[in-house]
Amino acid sequence: MNYVPKIDRRSFVVSAAAVGGGLALGLDIPFGGPQVIRAQDGSPEVNAWVVIRPDDTVVIRVARSEMGQGTLTGLAQLVAEELECDWAKVSYEFPTPGENVARKRVWGDFFTAGSRGIRESNEFVRKGGAVAREMLKQAAANEWKVPVSEVSASNSVITHKPSGRTTTYGKVAEAAAKIEPPTEVPLKDPKDWKIIGKGVKRLDSHDKVTGKAIYGIDIKLPGMLYAAIKACPVNGGKIKSFDAAKITGNNGVKKVAKVEDYAVAVIADSWWQAKTALDALPIVWDEGENAKVSSASIAQWLKEGLDAEQAFVGNKGGDVKSALASAAKKVEAVYSYPYQNHATMEPQNATARYTPDKCEVWCSTQNGEAALATTSEACGLPVPKCEVYKTFLGGGFGRRSTSQDYVRQAVLVAMEMPGTPIKLLWTREEDMTHGWYHPITQCKLTAGFDADKNLTALHVRISGQSILAKVRPAALQEGRDPATFSGFYPGGTESAIGYSIPNILVDHSMRNPHINPGFWRGVNINHNAIYLECFMDELAKEVGVDPLEFRRKLMTQHPKHLAVLNAVAAKAGWGTPAPQGVYRGLAQAMAFGSYVAACAEISVDGDKIKVHRIVAATDPGYGVNPAQIERQVAGSFVYGLSALFYQECTVKDGRIEQTNFDNYDSMRIAEMPKVETIVMPSGGFWGGVGEPTICVAAPAVLNAYFAATGKRIRSFPLRNHNISFA
């Protein structure tokens, strides 16, 4: 599965601009040349993206990570479309980040998060397929001694149109690999796509259902040992002391190691031996001042931020202060959203082997290049002497993206026993209590109406944590975290607000507790959509206007937002009577470059909610695999509804209290509503699909609950209000 090529030639080099601007890195990109790079089985590499075997099997290289979202198949579709190959003969490989660096980042960005895998590399990978196609055509034309203009390619067959002669990709691949690649190849018009836009079967499904797929936790190497680790339960705390002598004689234990100043690891013949020995190890922690922090103290700090004088501005138009002061009617509401854990099914783990000349890591990661950089930094060897071999991910959701803490730990532990591969596996408890959590925030929304019930002013004050301040301070803009304002941007192609309001101010009072924040599937738009879309329903109620009509009046300048909202309303039957006892709620947003909306139908029986149906619309610009988009929408609702009903991480004595799935729950199959997905790509842009629709599930259900009961819930999860699934 992992690709480690045999390089026996100097690469021909063209500029990044010549092979498609999607990468925009200004790097030199090797695409082919007079000699041949071969895959491990000896098959020729036509270019970096395409290896073709003599039996016409096409191996497509995919740099992005696969964690169940379907990026692997989608990217392969993009290459295959331009390559004009037989999809039934397509397989795949994951190139390594080390080889990417050695070849001047020929595969571009390995980062797989923010629903960016396809939308940010689509042009680049399509160009790779198109260049390979032209090289194959040229090889056939050379063999037949005819102009390449007389040659066509389709379904892995090359045809000389005047004579009717044909050959296959496998027969000319060797010759094609020696041809100088063209620097300019036009891409297909979307109207001519044959594979893109089709719900083809996923490339990874067979191996997953038959147990052949390899995840990080599955890695086995000759002579491998195992390690368990325990870090100070309070983030920022340190080790005061531990008594290794108490366990060094335990069965299978090889070594007890201090990991920097905050953790202890035990290395043993088996992971269970390492884990049980670690549990018996006496450790005294210096928890520091952070041990005084609690959920209550964090909430109070955030509450103070709602009225703080200083705040970072994310969207400003008109004069909100004056408009609110002169408003005929003012409405105010305060919402809050908790810490939440990624809770990946596969706990954090990595296998590392260190020698003074080489350090290798096998792991599940959303960012192979970041894992490689972490490996180099941890072991002190330069990047060319390090390598990372990516596997499938047993869940990522952002946890394995910006933070490579488990990779660093694995390398540091492996350095304790040079030459021996060591698999470090976190316990579920370690995974749950040392995560990088969905940021905690509170939000005060204040709106003003004129005498004619027109919404004239909106002030949104967010108080809470900045992810970038922790994970990437260099990305802050004069101290401001732009990610905080997802869904409230005044415009742009990423996450713009869908309403026109004459006077608007959205600002952020940054408050950063010691709990690590991270990118949690959907990130800030998850709570921002609740704040805005639930408040829109509150405002509609205040002026006695239907929630759909109230929104439509504000959305005339936002046609794509309005189109998805109208689509779900029409399919759900908004404006017509719902079944007896069933109530509807709406929500819409723009997230990760896509426009999304949902209409939920629920019934309420006391403190129990039955979510019968959610109609969801998505406009991602282009839909690479509509069947996969439908699965992603349904899966995103599992995530969004689980968060709404069940999930909260609380802090006591400075530490996260939730330690396993017994106190951090997820919805069950019987609780899942019927999901009806409308995929409505309007063209002209590339949006994401893995994360956007998460954000509209919760507000749609909450608005339906308000319609059913007249009760407005403003803090979450719902279990804190004794509300559960029916």
C-alpha positions in Angstrom: 0.0 0.0 0.0 2.8 2.4 0.9 4.8 3.6 -2.1 8.6 3.7 -2.0 9.7 4.1 -5.6 13.0 3.0 -7.1 14.4 6.2 -8.7 16.9 5.4 -11.5 16.8 8.7 -13.5 16.9 12.4 -13.2 13.4 13.9 -13.4 12.3 16.2 -16.1 11.1 19.4 -14.5 8.3 21.8 -15.4 7.1 24.7 -13.3 4.1 24.5 -11.0 2.3 27.1 -13.1 2.6 25.0 -16.2 0.9 22.0 -14.6 -2.0 23.7 -13.1 -2.4 26.6 -10.7 -4.3 24.6 -8.1 -1.1 24.0 -6.0 0.1 27.6 -6.2 3.4 26.7 -4.5 5.9 28.1 -7.0 7.7 24.7 -6.9 9.3 22.6 -9.6 7.1 19.6 -10.4 8.7 16.5 -12.0 6.2 14.8 -14.4 8.3 12.4 -16.5 11.3 12.3 -18.7 13.6 10.3 -21.0 14.3 7.6 -18.4 11.8 5.6 -16.3 10.8 5.7 -12.6 9.5 2.4 -11.6 7.0 1.3 -9.0 8.0 -1.4 -6.6 6.6 -4.1 -8.9 8.7 -2.8 -11.8 5.7 -1.1 -13.6 6.6 2.2 -15.3 5.5 5.5 -13.9 4.0 7.5 -16.7 4.1 10.5 -14.3 3.9 11.0 -10.6 0.2 10.3 -10.5 -0.1 7.4 -12.8 1.6 3.9 -12.9 0.3 1.5 -15.6 1.0 -2.2 -15.5 1.2 -4.5 -18.5 -2.3 -5.9 -17.8 -3.7 -2.3 -18.1 -4.2 -1.9 -14.4 -3.9 1.8 -13.6 -2.4 2.7 -10.2 -3.4 6.2 -9.2 -1.3 7.9 -6.5 -3.3 9.8 -3.8 -1.5 12.1 -1.4 -4.4 13.0 0.8 -5.4 10.8 3.7 -8.4 8.4 3.7 -10.4 8.3 7.0 -13.7 7.1 5.6 -14.8 10.3 3.9 -14.1 9.0 0.4 -11.3 11.4 -0.6 -9.3 8.5 -2.0 -12.0 7.6 -4.5 -12.9 11.1 -5.4 -9.3 12.2 -6.2 -8.8 9.0 -8.2 -12.0 9.9 -10.2 -10.5 13.3 -11.0 -7.3 11.7 -12.3 -9.1 8.9 -14.2 -11.5 11.3 -15.9 -8.7 13.2 -17.6 -6.6 10.0 -18.1 -9.5 8.4 -20.0 -8.9 5.1 -18.3 -11.0 2.1 -17.6 -12.4 2.7 -14.0 -12.8 -1.0 -13.5 -9.0 -1.4 -13.6 -8.1 1.4 -11.3 -6.3 0.8 -8.0 -4.4 3.2 -5.8 -1.2 3.9 -3.7 -0.3 6.3 -1.0 3.0 8.1 -1.7 5.1 8.9 1.3 5.7 12.5 2.5 9.4 11.8 2.5 9.4 11.0 -1.2 7.2 14.0 -1.8 9.9 16.2 -0.3 12.6 14.4 -2.2 10.8 15.1 -5.4 10.1 18.7 -4.8 6.6 18.2 -3.5 5.4 16.7 -6.8 2.2 15.5 -5.1 1.6 18.8 -3.5 -0.2 19.2 -0.1 -0.8 16.1 2.0 -3.1 18.0 4.4 -6.5 16.4 4.7 -8.9 18.6 6.7 -11.3 21.4 6.3 -13.0 19.5 3.5 -10.1 20.6 1.3 -8.9 17.3 -0.2 -10.7 17.6 -3.4 -11.6 21.3 -3.6 -8.0 22.5 -3.3 -6.3 19.9 -5.4 -8.8 19.2 -8.1 -7.2 21.2 -10.9 -3.7 19.9 -10.0 -4.6 16.2 -10.0 -6.8 16.5 -13.1 -3.8 18.0 -14.9 -1.7 15.0 -13.8 -4.2 12.7 -15.5 -4.4 14.8 -18.6 -0.6 15.0 -19.0 -0.4 11.2 -18.6 -3.1 10.7 -21.2 -1.3 12.8 -23.8 2.0 11.0 -23.1 0.3 7.6 -23.7 -1.3 9.0 -26.9 2.1 10.3 -28.1 3.7 6.9 -27.4 1.1 5.2 -29.6 1.4 7.8 -32.3 5.2 7.3 -32.3 4.8 3.6 -32.7 2.4 3.9 -35.6 4.4 6.8 -37.1 1.3 9.0 -37.3 0.4 12.5 -36.0 -0.8 12.5 -32.5 -3.7 14.6 -33.7 -5.1 11.5 -35.4 -5.1 9.6 -32.1 -7.8 9.4 -29.5 -8.0 7.7 -26.1 -11.0 6.2 -24.2 -11.5 3.6 -21.6 -7.7 2.7 -21.6 -7.7 2.1 -25.3 -5.9 4.3 -27.8 -7.3 4.4 -31.4 -5.9 5.7 -34.6 -9.0 7.1 -36.2 -8.1 7.0 -39.9 -6.9 3.3 -39.9 -8.9 1.9 -36.9 -5.8 0.5 -35.3 -5.9 0.2 -31.5 -3.6 -0.5 -28.6 -4.0 -0.4 -24.8 -2.4 1.7 -22.2 -0.5 -1.2 -20.8 1.2 -1.9 -24.1 2.6 1.7 -24.6 3.2 2.7 -20.9 6.9 1.9 -21.0 7.4 4.1 -24.1 5.1 6.8 -22.7 7.2 7.0 -19.5 10.2 8.1 -21.6 8.4 10.9 -23.4 8.9 14.5 -22.4 5.6 15.6 -20.9 3.6 18.5 -22.5 3.6 21.6 -20.4 0.1 22.8 -21.4 -2.8 20.4 -21.6 -6.4 21.7 -21.5 -8.8 20.1 -19.1 -12.1 18.7 -20.1 -15.3 20.8 -20.1 -17.5 19.6 -17.3 -20.2 18.8 -19.8 -17.9 16.1 -21.2 -17.2 14.4 -17.9 -17.9 10.6 -17.8 -16.5 9.6 -14.4 -16.7 12.8 -12.4 -20.3 13.3 -11.3 -21.0 9.5 -11.2 -21.6 7.5 -8.0 -18.8 5.0 -8.8 -17.9 2.4 -6.2 -15.3 3.3 -3.6 -11.8 1.9 -4.2 -11.2 1.1 -0.5 -14.5 -0.7 0.4 -13.5 -4.2 -0.5 -10.3 -4.2 1.6 -12.2 -2.7 4.5 -15.1 -5.2 4.5 -12.7 -8.1 4.1 -10.3 -7.0 6.8 -7.4 -6.3 4.5 -7.2 -2.6 5.1 -4.3 -1.5 7.3 -4.8 1.1 10.0 -2.1 2.5 12.2 -3.2 0.2 15.0 -2.7 -2.8 12.7 1.0 -2.3 12.0 3.2 -5.3 12.9 7.0 -5.3 12.3 9.6 -7.9 13.0 10.9 -7.7 16.6 8.4 -5.0 17.5 7.8 -4.0 21.1 4.8 -2.1 22.5 4.4 1.0 24.6 1.7 2.6 26.8 1.9 6.2 27.9 0.4 8.3 30.7 0.6 12.1 30.7 -0.1 14.5 33.5 -4.0 14.6 33.7 -3.9 18.4 33.8 -2.7 20.0 30.6 0.4 22.0 31.4 1.3 19.9 34.4 4.6 18.0 34.8 6.1 14.9 36.4 7.2 15.4 40.0 8.5 11.9 40.5 7.9 8.2 39.6 9.2 5.0 41.0 10.3 2.8 38.1 11.7 0.1 40.4 8.2 -0.9 41.4 7.5 -2.3 37.9 10.8 -3.0 36.2 10.6 -6.7 37.2 7.0 -7.1 35.9 6.5 -9.8 33.2 7.5 -8.5 29.8 8.6 -5.0 30.8 11.6 -3.8 28.9 12.0 -0.2 30.0 10.3 2.6 31.8 10.9 6.0 30.2 10.3 9.6 31.0 8.8 11.4 28.0 9.9 15.0 28.2 8.7 16.5 31.4 5.0 15.6 31.3 4.6 11.9 30.6 5.8 8.4 31.4 5.9 5.4 29.0 6.4 1.7 29.6 7.9 -0.5 26.9 7.0 -4.2 27.0 6.7 -7.4 24.9 2.9 -6.8 24.6 0.7 -3.7 24.9 -1.3 -5.3 27.7 1.9 -5.9 29.7 2.9 -2.3 29.1 -0.5 -0.9 30.1 -1.0 -3.0 33.3 2.6 -2.1 34.4 2.0 1.5 33.8 -1.3 1.4 35.8 0.8 0.0 38.7 3.5 2.6 38.4 3.5 5.2 41.3 3.6 8.6 39.6 3.4 12.0 41.5 2.3 14.9 39.3 3.0 18.6 39.7 -0.4 19.8 38.3 0.3 23.5 38.6 -2.1 26.4 38.7 -4.3 24.9 36.0 -5.6 22.4 38.5 -7.7 25.2 39.9 -9.7 25.6 36.7 -13.3 24.2 36.4 -16.1 24.4 33.9 -17.7 26.9 36.2 -14.7 29.2 36.2 -14.3 28.9 32.5 -18.0 29.8 31.9 -17.7 32.8 34.2 -14.6 34.1 32.3 -16.4 33.7 29.0 -19.5 35.4 30.3 -17.5 38.4 31.2 -16.2 38.5 27.6 -19.8 39.0 26.3 -19.7 42.6 27.6 -15.9 43.3 27.4 -15.0 46.6 25.9 -12.2 45.2 23.6 -12.9 42.6 20.9 -11.6 41.5 17.5 -13.9 42.5 14.7 -14.8 39.9 12.0 -17.6 41.6 10.2 -18.7 45.2 10.4 -21.2 47.2 8.3 -23.1 50.4 9.1 -23.4 51.7 12.7 -24.8 49.0 15.0 -24.5 51.0 18.1 -26.7 53.9 16.8 -29.1 51.5 15.0 -29.7 49.6 18.2 -30.1 52.7 20.3 -32.8 54.0 17.9 -34.5 50.7 17.3 -38.3 50.4 17.9 -37.8 46.9 19.2 -34.7 45.1 20.6 -34.3 41.4 21.0 -31.4 39.7 22.9 -30.3 36.1 23.5 -27.3 34.4 25.0 -26.2 31.0 23.8 -23.3 28.7 24.8 -21.5 25.7 23.4 -19.2 23.2 25.2 -16.0 21.4 24.7 -16.4 18.3 22.6 -14.1 15.4 21.9 -13.3 13.9 18.5 -13.6 10.4 20.0 -12.1 8.6 17.0 -12.8 4.9 17.1 -9.1 4.2 16.7 -7.2 5.8 19.6 -4.1 7.8 18.9 -1.1 5.6 18.0 2.1 5.4 16.0 4.9 2.9 15.4 8.4 4.2 15.2 11.9 2.8 14.6 14.9 5.0 15.3 18.5 4.6 14.5 21.2 7.3 14.5 20.9 7.3 10.6 17.2 6.8 10.0 13.9 7.4 11.8 10.7 5.8 10.4 7.1 6.2 11.5 4.0 4.2 10.6 0.8 6.0 11.6 -2.7 7.2 10.8 -2.4 10.9 10.1 -4.4 13.7 8.4 -1.2 15.4 7.5 1.7 13.2 6.4 4.0 16.2 5.9 3.3 17.5 9.4 4.0 14.0 10.8 7.3 13.9 8.9 8.3 17.3 10.2 7.3 16.2 13.7 9.4 13.1 13.3 12.4 15.1 12.2 12.1 17.6 15.1 11.6 14.9 17.7 14.6 12.8 16.7 16.9 15.5 15.6 17.6 14.0 12.2 17.2 16.0 9.0 14.0 15.4 7.0 15.8 13.3 4.3 16.8 10.8 7.0 13.2 10.4 8.2 10.1 8.9 6.6 6.4 8.5 7.5 4.3 5.7 6.0 0.6 6.6 6.1 -2.2 4.1 6.7 -6.0 4.3 6.7 -7.4 6.3 9.6 -9.9 4.8 12.1 -11.4 8.3 12.3 -9.8 11.7 12.1 -12.4 14.5 12.3 -9.5 17.0 12.8 -7.8 15.2 15.7 -5.1 13.8 13.5 -4.6 17.0 11.5 -2.8 19.9 13.2 -1.7 18.0 16.3 0.9 15.2 15.8 1.5 14.8 19.5 1.2 11.0 19.3 3.8 10.9 16.6 6.3 12.9 18.6 5.7 10.7 21.6 6.2 7.5 19.5 9.6 8.8 18.2 10.8 9.9 21.6 9.9 6.4 23.0 11.6 4.6 20.1 14.8 6.6 20.8 14.9 4.8 24.2 15.7 1.6 22.3 17.4 2.4 19.0 16.9 -0.1 16.2 13.8 -1.6 17.8 10.4 -0.8 16.3 8.0 0.3 19.1 4.2 0.7 18.7 2.8 3.4 21.0 -0.9 3.0 21.6 -2.9 5.4 23.8 -5.6 3.9 26.1 -9.1 5.1 25.4 -8.9 7.1 28.7 -5.7 8.8 27.6 -7.3 9.5 24.2 -10.4 11.1 25.8 -8.6 13.2 28.4 -5.7 14.5 26.3 -7.6 15.5 23.1 -7.7 18.8 21.2 -11.3 19.7 21.7 -14.0 21.6 19.9 -13.5 25.1 21.3 -15.8 26.4 24.0 -17.7 29.6 23.3 -20.6 31.8 24.5 -22.5 34.2 22.2 -24.7 37.2 22.9 -26.9 38.2 19.9 -28.7 41.6 19.9 -31.0 42.6 17.1 -33.0 45.8 16.4 -36.2 46.3 14.4 -37.6 49.5 13.0 -41.3 50.5 13.4 -42.2 48.5 10.3 -40.7 45.3 11.7 -37.7 45.4 9.4 -34.4 44.0 10.9 -32.1 46.9 10.9 -29.3 45.9 13.2 -27.5 42.8 14.5 -24.6 42.6 16.9 -23.1 39.2 17.5 -20.5 39.0 20.3 -18.6 35.7 20.5 -16.6 35.1 23.7 -14.3 32.1 23.8 -11.4 30.1 22.6 -9.3 30.7 19.5 -8.0 27.5 17.8 -5.3 29.3 15.8 -3.9 31.0 18.9 -2.9 27.5 20.1 -2.2 25.5 17.0 -0.9 28.1 14.6 -0.3 31.5 16.2 1.4 32.7 13.0 -1.9 32.5 11.2 -3.5 35.1 13.5 -4.2 38.4 11.8 -3.0 41.1 14.1 -4.1 38.9 17.0 -7.4 38.1 15.4 -8.5 34.5 14.6 -10.4 34.5 11.3 -11.6 31.0 11.9 -13.7 32.2 14.8 -16.0 34.0 12.4 -17.0 31.1 10.2 -20.5 31.7 8.8 -20.3 35.4 9.6 -17.8 36.5 6.9 -19.0 39.5 5.0 -18.3 37.8 1.7 -15.8 35.5 0.0 -15.7 31.9 -1.1 -15.4 30.1 2.2 -18.0 30.8 4.8 -20.0 33.9 4.2 -23.2 35.0 6.0 -26.3 34.6 3.9 -28.2 37.6 5.1 -28.1 41.3 4.2 -28.6 43.5 7.3 -28.0 47.2 7.1 -26.1 47.5 10.4 -24.0 44.5 11.5 -21.2 43.9 13.9 -19.7 40.4 14.6 -16.8 40.5 17.1 -14.8 38.1 19.3 -13.6 38.5 22.9 -10.8 36.0 22.9 -10.5 33.9 26.0 -8.1 30.9 26.0 -8.3 28.5 28.9 -5.6 25.8 29.3 -7.6 23.1 27.6 -6.3 22.5 24.1 -8.7 23.5 21.3 -8.6 21.8 18.0 -10.3 21.5 14.6 -13.3 19.3 15.3 -15.2 18.2 12.2 -17.1 21.3 11.1 -15.3 23.5 13.7 -16.6 27.0 14.5 -19.5 26.9 12.0 -21.1 24.2 14.1 -21.8 26.6 17.0 -22.0 29.8 14.9 -24.8 28.2 12.8 -26.8 27.4 16.0 -26.3 30.9 17.3 -27.4 32.6 14.1 -30.1 30.2 12.7 -31.8 29.7 16.1 -31.7 33.5 16.7 -33.3 34.0 13.2 -36.2 31.9 14.3 -36.5 33.9 17.5 -36.6 37.1 15.5 -39.2 35.7 13.2 -41.3 34.8 16.2 -40.9 38.2 17.7 -42.4 40.0 14.6 -44.9 37.3 13.8 -43.4 36.2 10.4 -43.0 32.7 9.1 -39.4 31.6 9.6 -38.9 30.8 5.9 -40.4 34.1 4.7 -38.4 36.0 7.4 -35.1 34.6 6.0 -36.1 35.0 2.3 -36.6 38.7 2.8 -33.0 39.0 4.0 -31.5 36.7 1.4 -32.3 38.4 -1.9 -28.6 39.3 -2.4 -27.5 35.8 -1.6 -28.9 33.6 -4.3 -26.9 30.4 -3.6 -27.8 30.5 0.1 -31.4 31.0 -0.9 -31.4 28.3 -3.5 -30.5 25.5 -1.0 -32.9 26.8 1.6 -35.8 26.9 -1.0 -34.8 23.4 -2.1 -35.2 21.8 1.3 -38.4 23.8 2.1 -40.0 22.6 -1.1 -39.0 19.0 -0.7 -40.1 18.9 2.9 -43.4 20.5 2.1 -42.9 23.7 4.1 -46.1 25.7 4.1 -48.3 22.6 3.9 -49.6 20.8 6.9 -47.1 18.3 8.5 -48.4 14.9 9.8 -50.3 15.1 13.0 -47.9 15.9 15.9 -44.9 16.6 13.6 -43.1 20.0 13.5 -40.6 21.4 11.2 -37.5 23.6 11.5 -35.1 25.2 9.0 -31.5 26.2 8.9 -29.0 27.3 6.3 -25.3 28.2 6.1 -22.3 28.5 3.9 -19.4 26.3 5.1 -16.1 25.1 3.6 -17.0 26.7 0.3 -20.4 24.9 0.0 -24.0 26.1 0.5 -26.1 23.9 2.7 -29.5 23.8 4.2 -31.7 21.4 6.2 -35.3 21.0 7.2 -36.0 18.7 10.2 -39.2 17.0 11.1 -39.6 16.0 14.7 -42.2 15.0 17.2 -42.0 15.6 21.0 -43.3 13.3 23.8 -42.5 14.9 27.1 -38.8 15.1 27.4 -38.2 12.9 24.3 -37.6 14.0 20.8 -38.1 11.8 17.8 -36.3 13.1 14.7 -38.3 11.5 11.9 -36.7 13.1 8.9 -34.1 15.6 7.7 -34.1 17.0 4.2 -30.7 18.3 3.3 -29.5 20.3 0.3 -25.9 20.8 -0.7 -24.4 22.9 -3.5 -20.7 22.1 -3.6 -20.2 23.7 -7.0 -19.2 20.4 -8.5 -20.2 17.0 -7.2 -17.5 14.5 -7.9 -19.3 11.4 -6.5 -23.0 12.1 -5.7 -23.4 8.7 -3.9 -20.5 9.6 -1.6 -21.9 13.0 -1.0 -25.2 11.4 0.2 -23.2 9.2 2.6 -21.2 12.1 3.9 -24.4 14.2 4.5 -25.9 11.3 6.5 -22.7 10.7 8.4 -22.4 14.4 9.2 -25.8 14.3 10.8 -24.7 11.5 13.1 -21.9 13.7 14.2 -24.1 16.9 14.5 -27.0 15.2 16.3 -24.7 13.2 18.6 -23.1 16.5 19.6 -26.5 18.2 20.1 -28.1 15.5 22.3 -25.2 13.9 24.2 -21.7 15.3 23.9 -20.0 17.6 26.4 -16.5 17.6 27.9 -16.5 19.2 31.4 -13.5 20.3 33.4 -12.9 19.6 37.1 -9.7 20.2 39.0 -8.1 21.3 35.7 -8.8 18.0 33.9 -11.3 16.6 31.4 -13.8 14.5 33.3 -15.1 12.3 30.5 -12.9 9.2 30.1 -14.7 6.7 27.9 -17.9 6.1 25.9 -19.8 5.4 29.1 -19.8 9.1 29.8 -19.3 10.5 26.3 -22.1 8.9 24.3 -23.1 8.8 20.6 -26.4 8.3 19.0 -27.6 4.8 18.0 -28.9 3.5 14.7 -32.4 3.4 16.1 -32.2 7.1 16.8 -31.1 8.0 13.3 -33.6 10.0 11.2 -34.4 9.3 7.6 -32.1 11.6 5.5 -33.1 12.8 2.1 -30.2 14.5 0.3 -30.5 17.0 -2.5 -27.2 17.3 -4.3 -27.5 20.5 -6.5 -24.1 21.5 -7.9 -24.4 24.8 -9.6 -20.9 24.8 -11.1 -18.2 27.4 -11.2 -16.6 26.6 -7.9 -15.4 23.7 -5.7 -16.8 23.3 -2.2 -16.3 20.7 0.4 -18.8 18.0 1.4 -17.3 16.2 4.4 -18.1 18.9 7.0 -20.5 21.6 5.8 -23.9 19.9 6.6 -23.0 19.1 10.2 -23.7 22.7 11.1 -27.4 22.8 9.9 -28.5 19.6 11.7 -28.7 21.0 15.2 -30.3 24.3 14.5 -32.9 22.7 12.2 -33.9 20.3 15.1 -33.8 23.0 17.7 -36.0 25.2 15.6 -38.5 22.4 15.1 -38.4 21.8 18.9 -39.3 25.5 19.4 -42.1 25.2 16.9 -43.4 22.1 18.8 -43.1 23.4 22.4 -42.5 27.1 22.4 -39.3 26.4 24.4 -36.0 27.8 23.3 -32.9 25.8 24.3 -29.7 27.9 24.3 -27.1 25.7 26.0 -26.0 22.2 25.0 -26.0 19.2 25.0 -29.8 18.6 25.4 -29.2 15.9 28.0 -28.3 18.7 30.4 -32.0 19.7 30.0 -33.2 16.1 30.5 -34.1 15.9 26.8 -33.2 12.7 24.9 -34.0 10.8 21.8 -37.3 9.0 21.7 
